[in-house]
Amino acid sequence: MNRYANWAFALAVLPVAACADNTPAPAPMAPPAPPPMAAADASFVTSAAQGGMTEIQEAQLALSMAHSPKVKAYANRMVSDHTMADDQLKQIVSTKGVTLPAGVSDAQTQEIAALKADTGRKFDRDYIADQISGHQAMLTLFQTEASSGTDADVKKFAADTLPTVQSHLDQAQKMVAHAQKHMRMHHKSAS
């Protein structure tokens, strides 16, 4: 009888065990959301993205409106370098849950509109002046992020991009210095 009791117990437990094996596995957990980016890093990302967009839009204007071939060559470099930097920044922030701004700021929109109204050599002067002031501001922004940013990837992007920002500023300043020297020489020979 004991043997029959063991079989009866096994037969009673078997359907319960079979049911337990058919229960669906729990759904896999979604990967955790990235931690929020520090406010200073997020502010840098927004400013850098808008600055890059402004540089590209102004450079595209310069490619069609500039008088000087040197200014056009500079503008071509701005489109290339800033497009590459913007793409790198987009790639970095895409993994961090940060959305880049869709466009430039209101002040930058006004700056671009003012530049559109210029023609000839005035356009060249104003474009290069905008490049100097814009790159000076970006240089400070990138230096601050490179030295005190908290997000390692954004901080590295700032540090890696700093030499390019400095190079753009140096090149714009050299064009102004060359133009001023040329004007002084022209005025001396006309006197």
Contact map, one row per residue, 1 for C-alpha under 8 A:
11111000000000000000000000000000000000000000000000000000000000000000000000000000000000000000000000000000000000000000000000000000000000000000000000000000000000000000000000000000000000000000000
11111100000000000000000000000000000000000000000000000000000000000000000000000000000000000000000000000000000000000000000000000000000000000000000000000000000000000000000000000000000000000000000
11111110000000000000000000000000000000000000000000000000000000000000000000000000000000000000000000000000000000000000000000000000000000000000000000000000000000000000000000000000000000000000000
11111111000000000000000000000000000000000000000000000000000000000000000000000000000000000000000000000000000000000000000000000000000000000000000000000000000000000000000000000000000000000000000
11111111100000000000000000000000000000000000000000000000000000000000000000000000000000000000000000000000000000000000000000000000000000000000000000000000000000000000000000000000000000000000000
01111111110000000000000000000000000000000000000000000000000000000000000000000000000000000000000000000000000000000000000000000000000000000000000000000000000000000000000000000000000000000000000
00111111111000000000000000000000000000000000000000000000000000000000000000000000000000000000000000000000000000000000000000000000000000000000000000000000000000000000000000000000000000000000000
00011111111100000000000000000000000000000000000000000000000000000000000000000000000000000000000000000000000000000000000000000000000000000000000000000000000000000000000000000000000000000000000
00001111111110000000000000000000000000000000000000000000000000000000000000000000000000000000000000000000000000000000000000000000000000000000000000000000000000000000000000000000000000000000000
00000111111111000000000000000000000000000000000000000000000000000000000000000000000000000000000000000000000000000000000000000000000000000000000000000000000000000000000000000000000000000000000
00000011111111100000000000000000000000000000000000000000000000000000000000000000000000000000000000000000000000000000000000000000000000000000000000000000000000000000000000000000000000000000000
00000001111111110000000000000000000000000000000000000000000000000000000000000000000000000000000000000000000000000000000000000000000000000000000000000000000000000000000000000000000000000000000
00000000111111111000000000000000000000000000000000000000000000000000000000000000000000000000000000000000000000000000000000000000000000000000000000000000000000000000000000000000000000000000000
00000000011111111100000000000000000000000000000000000000000000000000000000000000000000000000000000000000000000000000000000000000000000000000000000000000000000000000000000000000000000000000000
00000000001111111110000000000000000000000000000000000000000000000000000000000000000000000000000000000000000000000000000000000000000000000000000000000000000000000000000000000000000000000000000
00000000000111111111000000000000000000000000000000000000000000000000000000000000000000000000000000000000000000000000000000000000000000000000000000000000000000000000000000000000000000000000000
00000000000011111111100000000000000000000000000000000000000000000000000000000000000000000000000000000000000000000000000000000000000000000000000000000000000000000000000000000000000000000000000
00000000000001111111110000000000000000000000000000000000000000000000000000000000000000000000000000000000000000000000000000000000000000000000000000000000000000000000000000000000000000000000000
00000000000000111111111000000000000000000000000000000000000000000000000000000000000000000000000000000000000000000000000000000000000000000000000000000000000000000000000000000000000000000000000
00000000000000011111111000000000000000000000000000000000000000000000000000000000000000000000000000000000000000000000000000000000000000000000000000000000000000000000000000000000000000000000000
00000000000000001111111000000000000000000000000000000000000000000000000000000000000000000000000000000000000000000000000000000000000000000000000000000000000000000000000000000000000000000000000
00000000000000000111111100000000000000000000000000000000000000000000000000000000000000000000000000000000000000000000000000000000000000000000000000000000000000000000000000000000000000000000000
00000000000000000011111110000000000000000000000000000000000000000000000000000000000000000000000000000000000000000000000000000000000000000000000000000000000000000000000000000000000000000000000
00000000000000000000011111000000000000000000000000000000000000000000000000000000000000000000000000000000000000000000000000000000000000000000000000000000000000000000000000000000000000000000000
00000000000000000000001111100000000000000000000000000000000000000000000000000000000000000000000000000000000000000000000000000000000000000000000000000000000000000000000000000000000000000000000
00000000000000000000000111110000000000000000000000000000000000000000000000000000000000000000000000000000000000000000000000000000000000000000000000000000000000000000000000000000000000000000000
00000000000000000000000011111000000000000000000000000000000000000000000000000000000000000000000000000000000000000000000000000000000000000000000000000000000000000000000000000000000000000000000
00000000000000000000000001111100000000000000000000000000000000000000000000000000000000000000000000000000000000000000000000000000000000000000000000000000000000000000000000000000000000000000000
00000000000000000000000000111110000000000000000000000000000000000000000000000000000000000000000000000000000000000000000000000000000000000000000000000000000000000000000000000000000000000000000
00000000000000000000000000011111000000000000000000000000000000000000000000000000000000000000000000000000000000000000000000000000000000000000000000000000000000000000000000000000000000000000000
00000000000000000000000000001111100000000000000000000000000000000000000000000000000000000000000000000000000000000000000000000000000000000000000000000000000000000000000000000000000000000000000
00000000000000000000000000000111110000000000000000000000000000000000000000000000000000000000000000000000000000000000000000000000000000000000000000000000000000000000000000000000000000000000000
00000000000000000000000000000011111000000000000000000000000000000000000000000000000000000000000010000000000000000000000000000000000000000000000000000000000000000000000000000000000000000000000
00000000000000000000000000000001111100000000000000000000000000000000000000000000000000000000001110000000000000000000000000000000000000000000000000000000000000000000000000000000000000000000000
00000000000000000000000000000000111110000000000000000000000000000000000000000000000000000000000100000000000000000000000000000000000000000000000000000000000000000000000000000000000000000000000
00000000000000000000000000000000011111000000000000000000000000000000000000000000000000000000000110000000000000000000000000000000000000000000000000000000000000000000000000000000000000000000000
00000000000000000000000000000000001111101100000000000000000000000000000000000000000000000000000101000000000000000000000000000000000000000000000000000010000000000000000000000000000000000000000
00000000000000000000000000000000000111111100000000000000000000000000000000000000000000000000000000000000000000000000000000000000000000000000000000000110000000000000000000000000000000000000000
00000000000000000000000000000000000011111110000000000000000000000000000000000000000000000000000000000000000000000000000000000000000000000000000000000000000000000000000000000000000000000000000
00000000000000000000000000000000000001111111000000000000000000000000000000000000000000000000000000000000000000000000000000000000000000000000000000001000000000000000000000000000000000000000000
00000000000000000000000000000000000011111111100000000000000000000000000000000000000000000000000000000000000000000000000000000000000000000000000010001110010000000000000000000000000000000000000
00000000000000000000000000000000000011111111110000000000000000000000000000000000000000000000000001000000000000000000000000000000000000000000000000000000000000000000000000000000000000000000000
00000000000000000000000000000000000000111111111000000000000000000000000000000000000000000000000000000000000000000000000000000000000000000000000000000000000000000000000000000000000000000000000
00000000000000000000000000000000000000011111111100000000000000000000000000000000000000000000000000000000000000000000000000000000000000000000110010000000000000000000000000000000000000000000000
00000000000000000000000000000000000000001111111110000000000000000000000000000000000000001000000000010000000000000000000000000000000000000000000000000000010000000000000000000000000000000000000
00000000000000000000000000000000000000000111111111000000000000000000000000000000000000000000000000011000000000000000000000000000000000000000000000000000000000000000000000000000000000000000000
00000000000000000000000000000000000000000011111111100000000000000000000000000000000000000000000000000000000000000000000000000000000000000000000000000000000000000000000000000000000000000000000
00000000000000000000000000000000000000000001111111110000000000000000000000000000000000000000000000000000000000000000000000000000000000000100100000000000000000000000000000000000000000000000000
00000000000000000000000000000000000000000000111111111000000000000000000000000000000001001000000000011000000000000000000000000000000000000000000000000000000000000000000000000000000000000000000
00000000000000000000000000000000000000000000011111111100000000000000000000000000000000000000000000001011100000000000000000000000000000000000000000000000000000000000000000000000000000000000000
00000000000000000000000000000000000000000000001111111110000000000000000000000000000000000000000000000001000000000000000000000000000001000100000000000000000000000000000000000000000000000000000
00000000000000000000000000000000000000000000000111111111000000000000000000000000011011000000000000000000000000000000000000000000000000000000000000000000000000000000000000000000000000000000000
00000000000000000000000000000000000000000000000011111111100000000000000000000000010001000000000000000011000000000000000000000000000000000000000000000000000000000000000000000000000000000000000
00000000000000000000000000000000000000000000000001111111110000000000000000000000000000000000000000000001000100010000000000000000000000000000000000000000000000000000000000000000000000000000000
00000000000000000000000000000000000000000000000000111111111000000000000000000110010000000000000000000000000000000000000000000000001000000000000000000000000000000000000000000000000000000000000
00000000000000000000000000000000000000000000000000011111111100000000000000000110011000000000000000000000000000000000000000000000000000000000000000000000000000000000000000000000000000000000000
00000000000000000000000000000000000000000000000000001111111110000000000000000000000000000000000000000000000000010000000000000000000000000000000000000000000000000000000000000000000000000000000
00000000000000000000000000000000000000000000000000000111111111000000000000100000000000000000000000000000000000010010000000000010000000000000000000000000000000000000000000000000000000000000000
00000000000000000000000000000000000000000000000000000011111111100000000000110110000000000000000000000000000000000000000000000000000000000000000000000000000000000000000000000000000000000000000
00000000000000000000000000000000000000000000000000000001111111110000000000110010000000000000000000000000000000000000000000000000000000000000000000000000000000000000000000000000000000000000000
00000000000000000000000000000000000000000000000000000000111111111100000000000000000000000000000000000000000000000001000000000000000000000000000000000000000000000000000000000000000000000000000
00000000000000000000000000000000000000000000000000000000011111111100001100100000000000000000000000000000000000000000000000110010000000000000000000000000000000000000000000000000000000000000000
00000000000000000000000000000000000000000000000000000000001111111100000100110000000000000000000000000000000000000000000000000000000000000000000000000000000000000000000000000000000000000000000
00000000000000000000000000000000000000000000000000000000000111111100000000000000000000000000000000000000000000000000000000000000000000000000000000000000000000000000000000000000000000000000000
00000000000000000000000000000000000000000000000000000000000011111110000000000000000000000000000000000000000000000000001100100000000000000000000000000000000000000000000000000000000000000000000
00000000000000000000000000000000000000000000000000000000000011111111101100000000000000000000000000000000000000000000001110110000000000000000000000000000000000000000000000000000000000000000000
00000000000000000000000000000000000000000000000000000000000000001111101100000000000000000000000000000000000000000000000110110000000000000000000000000000000000000000000000000000000000000000000
00000000000000000000000000000000000000000000000000000000000000000111111100000000000000000000000000000000000000000000000010010000000000000000000000000000000000000000000000000000000000000000000
00000000000000000000000000000000000000000000000000000000000000000111111110000000000000000000000000000000000000000000000000000000000000000000000000000000000000000000000000000000000000000000000
00000000000000000000000000000000000000000000000000000000000000000001111111000000000000000000000000000000000000000000000000000000000000000000000000000000000000000000000000000000000000000000000
00000000000000000000000000000000000000000000000000000000000001000111111111100000000000000000000000000000000000000000000000010001000000000000000000000000000000000000000000000000000000000000000
00000000000000000000000000000000000000000000000000000000000001100111111111110000000000000000000000000000000000000000000000000000000000000000000000000000000000000000000000000000000000000000000
00000000000000000000000000000000000000000000000000000000000000000000111111111000000000000000000000000000000000000000000000000000000000000000000000000000000000000000000000000000000000000000000
00000000000000000000000000000000000000000000000000000000000000000000011111111100000000000000000000000000000000000000000000000000000000000000000000000000000000000000000000000000000000000000000
00000000000000000000000000000000000000000000000000000000011101100000001111111110000000000000000000000000000000000000000000000000000000000000000000000000000000000000000000000000000000000000000
00000000000000000000000000000000000000000000000000000000001100100000000111111111000000000000000000000000000000000000000000000000000000000000000000000000000000000000000000000000000000000000000
00000000000000000000000000000000000000000000000000000000000000000000000011111111100000000000000000000000000000000000000000000000000000000000000000000000000000000000000000000000000000000000000
00000000000000000000000000000000000000000000000000000011001000000000000001111111110000000000000000000000000000000000000000000000000000000000000000000000000000000000000100000000000000000000000
00000000000000000000000000000000000000000000000000000011001100000000000000111111111000000000000000000000000000000000000000000000000000000000000000000000000000000000000000000000000000000000000
00000000000000000000000000000000000000000000000000000000000000000000000000011111111100000000000000000000000000000000000000000000000000000000000000000000000000000000000000000000000000000000000
00000000000000000000000000000000000000000000000000000000000000000000000000001111111110000000000000000000000000000000000000000000000000000000000000000000000000000001000000000000000000000000000
00000000000000000000000000000000000000000000000000011011000000000000000000000111111111000000000000000000000000000000000000000000000000000000000000000000000000000000000000000000000000000000000
00000000000000000000000000000000000000000000000000010001000000000000000000000011111111100000000000000000000000000000000000000000000000000000000000000000000000000000000000000000000000000000000
00000000000000000000000000000000000000000000000000000000000000000000000000000001111111110000000000000000000000000000000000000000000000000000000000000000000000000000000000000000000000000000000
00000000000000000000000000000000000000000000000000010000000000000000000000000000111111111000000000000000000000000000000000000000000000000000000000000000000000001000000000000000000000000000000
00000000000000000000000000000000000000000000000010011000000000000000000000000000011111111100000000000000000000000000000000000000000000000000000000000000000000000000000000000000000000000000000
00000000000000000000000000000000000000000000000000000000000000000000000000000000001111111110000000000000000000000000000000000000000000000000000000000000000000000000000000000000000000000000000
00000000000000000000000000000000000000000000000000000000000000000000000000000000000111111111000000000000000000000000000000000000000000000000000000000000000010000000000000000000000000000000000
00000000000000000000000000000000000000000000100010000000000000000000000000000000000011111111100000000000000000000000000000000000000000000000000000000000010010000000000000000000000000000000000
00000000000000000000000000000000000000000000000000000000000000000000000000000000000001111111110000010000000000000000000000000000000000000000000000000000000000000000000000000000000000000000000
00000000000000000000000000000000000000000000000000000000000000000000000000000000000000111111111000000000000000000000000000000000000000000000000000000000000000000000000000000000000000000000000
00000000000000000000000000000000000000000000000000000000000000000000000000000000000000011111111100000000000000000000000000000000000000000000000000000000110000000000000000000000000000000000000
00000000000000000000000000000000000000000000000000000000000000000000000000000000000000001111111111110000000000000000000000000000000000000000000000000000000000000000000000000000000000000000000
00000000000000000000000000000000000000000000000000000000000000000000000000000000000000000111111111100000000000000000000000000000000000000000000000000000000000000000000000000000000000000000000
00000000000000000000000000000000010000000000000000000000000000000000000000000000000000000011111111000000000000000000000000000000000000000000000000000000000000000000000000000000000000000000000
00000000000000000000000000000000011110000000000000000000000000000000000000000000000000000001111111000000000000000000000000000000000000000000000000000000000000000000000000000000000000000000000
00000000000000000000000000000000110100000000000000000000000000000000000000000000000000000000111111100000000000000000000000000000000000000000000000000000000000000000000000000000000000000000000
00000000000000000000000000000000000010000100000000000000000000000000000000000000000000000000111111110000000000000000000000000000000000000000000000000000000000000000000000000000000000000000000
00000000000000000000000000000000000000000000000000000000000000000000000000000000000000000000110011111000000000000000000000000000000000000000000000000000000000000000000000000000000000000000000
00000000000000000000000000000000000000000000110010000000000000000000000000000000000000000100100001111100000000000000000000000000000000000000000000000000000000000000000000000000000000000000000
00000000000000000000000000000000000000000000010011000000000000000000000000000000000000000000000000111111000000000000000000000000000000000000000000000000000000000000000000000000000000000000000
00000000000000000000000000000000000000000000000000000000000000000000000000000000000000000000000000011111000000000000000000000000000000000000000000000000000000000000000000000000000000000000000
00000000000000000000000000000000000000000000000001001000000000000000000000000000000000000000000000001111100000000000000000000000000000000000000000000000000000000000000000000000000000000000000
00000000000000000000000000000000000000000000000001101100000000000000000000000000000000000000000000001111110110000000000000000000000000000000000000000000000000000000000000000000000000000000000
00000000000000000000000000000000000000000000000001000000000000000000000000000000000000000000000000000011111110000000000000000000000000000000000000000000000000000000000000000000000000000000000
00000000000000000000000000000000000000000000000000000000000000000000000000000000000000000000000000000001111111000000000000000000000000000000000000000000000000000000000000000000000000000000000
00000000000000000000000000000000000000000000000000000000000000000000000000000000000000000000000000000000111111100000000000000000000000000000000000000000000000000000000000000000000000000000000
00000000000000000000000000000000000000000000000000000100000000000000000000000000000000000000000000000001111111110000000000000000000000000000000000000000000000000000000000000000000000000000000
00000000000000000000000000000000000000000000000000000000000000000000000000000000000000000000000000000001111111111000000000000000000000000000000000000000000000000000000000000000000000000000000
00000000000000000000000000000000000000000000000000000000000000000000000000000000000000000000000000000000011111111100000000000000000000000000000000000000000000000000000000000000000000000000000
00000000000000000000000000000000000000000000000000000000000000000000000000000000000000000000000000000000001111111110000000000000000000000000000000000000000000000000000000000000000000000000000
00000000000000000000000000000000000000000000000000000100110000000000000000000000000000000000000000000000000111111111000000000000000000000000000000000000000000000000000000000000000000000000000
00000000000000000000000000000000000000000000000000000000000000000000000000000000000000000000000000000000000011111111100000000000000000000000000000000000000000000000000000000000000000000000000
00000000000000000000000000000000000000000000000000000000000000000000000000000000000000000000000000000000000001111111110000000000000000000000000000000000000000000000000000000000000000000000000
00000000000000000000000000000000000000000000000000000000010000000000000000000000000000000000000000000000000000111111110000100110000000000000000000000000000000000000000000000000000000000000000
00000000000000000000000000000000000000000000000000000000000010000000000000000000000000000000000000000000000000011111111000000000000000000000000000000000000000000000000000000000000000000000000
00000000000000000000000000000000000000000000000000000000000000000000000000000000000000000000000000000000000000001111111000000000000000000000000000000000000000000000000000000000000000000000000
00000000000000000000000000000000000000000000000000000000000000000000000000000000000000000000000000000000000000000111111101100100000000000000000000000000000000000000000000000000000000000000000
00000000000000000000000000000000000000000000000000000000000000001100000000000000000000000000000000000000000000000001111111110000000000000000000000000000000000000000000000000000000000000000000
00000000000000000000000000000000000000000000000000000000000000001110000000000000000000000000000000000000000000000000011111110000000000000000000000000000000000000000000000000000000000000000000
00000000000000000000000000000000000000000000000000000000000000000111000000000000000000000000000000000000000000000000001111111000000000000000000000000000000000000000000000000000000000000000000
00000000000000000000000000000000000000000000000000000000000000000000000000000000000000000000000000000000000000000000011111111100000000000000000000000000000000000000000000000000000000000000000
00000000000000000000000000000000000000000000000000000000000001001110000000000000000000000000000000000000000000000010011111111110000000000000000000000000000000000000000000000000000000000000000
00000000000000000000000000000000000000000000000000000000000001000111001000000000000000000000000000000000000000000000001111111111000000000000000000000000000000000000000000000000000000000000000
00000000000000000000000000000000000000000000000000000000000000000000000000000000000000000000000000000000000000000000000011111111100000000000000000000000000000000000000000000000000000000000000
00000000000000000000000000000000000000000000000000000000000000000000000000000000000000000000000000000000000000000010010001111111110000000000000000000000000000000000000000000000000000000000000
00000000000000000000000000000000000000000000000000000000010001000000000000000000000000000000000000000000000000000010000000111111111000000000000000000000000000000000000000000000000000000000000
00000000000000000000000000000000000000000000000000000000000000000000001000000000000000000000000000000000000000000000000000011111111100000000000000000000000000000000000000010011000000000000000
00000000000000000000000000000000000000000000000000000000000000000000000000000000000000000000000000000000000000000000000000001111111110000000000000000000000000000000000000000000000000000000000
00000000000000000000000000000000000000000000000000000000000000000000000000000000000000000000000000000000000000000000000000000111111111000000000000000000000000000000000000000000000000000000000
00000000000000000000000000000000000000000000000000000010000000000000000000000000000000000000000000000000000000000000000000000011111111100000000000000000000000000000000010010000000000000000000
00000000000000000000000000000000000000000000000000000000000000000000000000000000000000000000000000000000000000000000000000000001111111110000000000000000000000000000000010011000000000000000000
00000000000000000000000000000000000000000000000000000000000000000000000000000000000000000000000000000000000000000000000000000000111111111000000000000000000000000000000000000000000000000000000
00000000000000000000000000000000000000000000000000100000000000000000000000000000000000000000000000000000000000000000000000000000011111111100000000000000000000000000000000000000000000000000000
00000000000000000000000000000000000000000000000000000000000000000000000000000000000000000000000000000000000000000000000000000000001111111110000000000000000000000000110110000000000000000000000
00000000000000000000000000000000000000000000000000000000000000000000000000000000000000000000000000000000000000000000000000000000000111111111000000000000000000000000000010000000000000000000000
00000000000000000000000000000000000000000000000000000000000000000000000000000000000000000000000000000000000000000000000000000000000011111111100000000000000000000000000000000000000000000000000
00000000000000000000000000000000000000000000000100100000000000000000000000000000000000000000000000000000000000000000000000000000000001111111110000000000000000000000100000000000000000000000000
00000000000000000000000000000000000000000000000000000000000000000000000000000000000000000000000000000000000000000000000000000000000000111111111000000000000000000100110000000000000000000000000
00000000000000000000000000000000000000000000000000000000000000000000000000000000000000000000000000000000000000000000000000000000000000011111111100000000000000000000000000000000000000000000000
00000000000000000000000000000000000000000001000100000000000000000000000000000000000000000000000000000000000000000000000000000000000000001111111110000000000000000000000000000000000000000000000
00000000000000000000000000000000000000000001000000000000000000000000000000000000000000000000000000000000000000000000000000000000000000000111111111000000000001101100000000000000000000000000000
00000000000000000000000000000000000000000000000000000000000000000000000000000000000000000000000000000000000000000000000000000000000000000011111111100000000001100100000000000000000000000000000
00000000000000000000000000000000000000000000000000000000000000000000000000000000000000000000000000000000000000000000000000000000000000000001111111111000000000000000000000000000000000000000000
00000000000000000000000000000000000000001001000000000000000000000000000000000000000000000000000000000000000000000000000000000000000000000000111111111000011001100000000000000000000000000000000
00000000000000000000000000000000000000000000000000000000000000000000000000000000000000000000000000000000000000000000000000000000000000000000011111111000001111100000000000000000000000000000000
00000000000000000000000000000000000000000000000000000000000000000000000000000000000000000000000000000000000000000000000000000000000000000000001111111000001000000000000000000000000000000000000
00000000000000000000000000000000000000000000000000000000000000000000000000000000000000000000000000000000000000000000000000000000000000000000000111111100001000000000000000000000000000000000000
00000000000000000000000000000000000000011000000000000000000000000000000000000000000000000000000000000000000000000000000000000000000000000000000111111111011000000000000000000000000000000000000
00000000000000000000000000000000000001001000000000000000000000000000000000000000000000000000000000000000000000000000000000000000000000000000000000011111001000000000000000000000000000000000000
00000000000000000000000000000000000011001000000000000000000000000000000000000000000000000000000000000000000000000000000000000000000000000000000000001111111000000000000000000000000000000000000
00000000000000000000000000000000000000000000000000000000000000000000000000000000000000000000000000000000000000000000000000000000000000000000000000001111111100000000000000000000000000000000000
00000000000000000000000000000000000000000000000000000000000000000000000000000000000000000001000000000000000000000000000000000000000000000000000000000011111110000000000000000000000000000000000
00000000000000000000000000000000000000001000100000000000000000000000000000000000000000001001000000000000000000000000000000000000000000000000000010001011111111000000000000000000000000000000000
00000000000000000000000000000000000000000000000000000000000000000000000000000000000000000000000000000000000000000000000000000000000000000000000011111111111111100000000000000000000000000000000
00000000000000000000000000000000000000000000000000000000000000000000000000000000000000000000000000000000000000000000000000000000000000000000000001000001111111110000000000000000000000000000000
00000000000000000000000000000000000000000000000000000000000000000000000000000000000000011000000000000000000000000000000000000000000000000000000001000000111111111000000000000000000000000000000
00000000000000000000000000000000000000000000000000000000000000000000000000000000000000000000000000000000000000000000000000000000000000000000011011000000011111111100000000000000000000000000000
00000000000000000000000000000000000000000000000000000000000000000000000000000000000000000000000000000000000000000000000000000000000000000000011011000000001111111110000000000000000000000000000
00000000000000000000000000000000000000000000000000000000000000000000000000000000000000000000000000000000000000000000000000000000000000000000000000000000000111111110000000000000000000000000000
00000000000000000000000000000000000000000000000000000000000000000000000000000000000010000000000000000000000000000000000000000000000000000000010000000000000011111111100000000000000000000000000
00000000000000000000000000000000000000000000000000000000000000000000000000000000000000000000000000000000000000000000000000000000000000000010011000000000000001111111110000000000000000000000000
00000000000000000000000000000000000000000000000000000000000000000000000000000000000000000000000000000000000000000000000000000000000000000000000000000000000000111111111000000000000000000000000
00000000000000000000000000000000000000000000000000000000000000000000000000000000100000000000000000000000000000000000000000000000000000000000000000000000000000001111111100000000000000000000000
00000000000000000000000000000000000000000000000000000000000000000000000000000000000000000000000000000000000000000000000000000000000000100110000000000000000000001111111110000000000000000000000
00000000000000000000000000000000000000000000000000000000000000000000000000000000000000000000000000000000000000000000000000000000000000100010000000000000000000000111111111000000000000000000000
00000000000000000000000000000000000000000000000000000000000000000000000000000000000000000000000000000000000000000000000000000000000000000000000000000000000000000011111111100000000000000000000
00000000000000000000000000000000000000000000000000000000000000000000000000000100000000000000000000000000000000000000000000000000000000100000000000000000000000000001111111110000000000000000000
00000000000000000000000000000000000000000000000000000000000000000000000000000000000000000000000000000000000000000000000000000000001100110000000000000000000000000000111111111000000000000000000
00000000000000000000000000000000000000000000000000000000000000000000000000000000000000000000000000000000000000000000000000000000000000000000000000000000000000000000011111111100000000000000000
00000000000000000000000000000000000000000000000000000000000000000000000000000000000000000000000000000000000000000000000000000000000000000000000000000000000000000000001111111110000000000000000
00000000000000000000000000000000000000000000000000000000000000000000000000000000000000000000000000000000000000000000000000000001001100000000000000000000000000000000000111111111000000000000000
00000000000000000000000000000000000000000000000000000000000000000000000000000000000000000000000000000000000000000000000000000000000100000000000000000000000000000000000011111111100000000000000
00000000000000000000000000000000000000000000000000000000000000000000000000000000000000000000000000000000000000000000000000000000000000000000000000000000000000000000000001111111110000000000000
00000000000000000000000000000000000000000000000000000000000000000000000000000000000000000000000000000000000000000000000000000001000000000000000000000000000000000000000000111111111000000000000
00000000000000000000000000000000000000000000000000000000000000000000000000000000000000000000000000000000000000000000000000000001000000000000000000000000000000000000000000011111111100000000000
00000000000000000000000000000000000000000000000000000000000000000000000000000000000000000000000000000000000000000000000000000000000000000000000000000000000000000000000000001111111110000000000
00000000000000000000000000000000000000000000000000000000000000000000000000000000000000000000000000000000000000000000000000000000000000000000000000000000000000000000000000000111111111000000000
00000000000000000000000000000000000000000000000000000000000000000000000000000000000000000000000000000000000000000000000000000000000000000000000000000000000000000000000000000011111111100000000
00000000000000000000000000000000000000000000000000000000000000000000000000000000000000000000000000000000000000000000000000000000000000000000000000000000000000000000000000000001111111110000000
00000000000000000000000000000000000000000000000000000000000000000000000000000000000000000000000000000000000000000000000000000000000000000000000000000000000000000000000000000000111111111000000
00000000000000000000000000000000000000000000000000000000000000000000000000000000000000000000000000000000000000000000000000000000000000000000000000000000000000000000000000000000011111111100000
00000000000000000000000000000000000000000000000000000000000000000000000000000000000000000000000000000000000000000000000000000000000000000000000000000000000000000000000000000000001111111110000
00000000000000000000000000000000000000000000000000000000000000000000000000000000000000000000000000000000000000000000000000000000000000000000000000000000000000000000000000000000000111111111000
00000000000000000000000000000000000000000000000000000000000000000000000000000000000000000000000000000000000000000000000000000000000000000000000000000000000000000000000000000000000011111111100
00000000000000000000000000000000000000000000000000000000000000000000000000000000000000000000000000000000000000000000000000000000000000000000000000000000000000000000000000000000000001111111110
00000000000000000000000000000000000000000000000000000000000000000000000000000000000000000000000000000000000000000000000000000000000000000000000000000000000000000000000000000000000000111111111
00000000000000000000000000000000000000000000000000000000000000000000000000000000000000000000000000000000000000000000000000000000000000000000000000000000000000000000000000000000000000011111111
00000000000000000000000000000000000000000000000000000000000000000000000000000000000000000000000000000000000000000000000000000000000000000000000000000000000000000000000000000000000000001111111
00000000000000000000000000000000000000000000000000000000000000000000000000000000000000000000000000000000000000000000000000000000000000000000000000000000000000000000000000000000000000000111111
00000000000000000000000000000000000000000000000000000000000000000000000000000000000000000000000000000000000000000000000000000000000000000000000000000000000000000000000000000000000000000011111
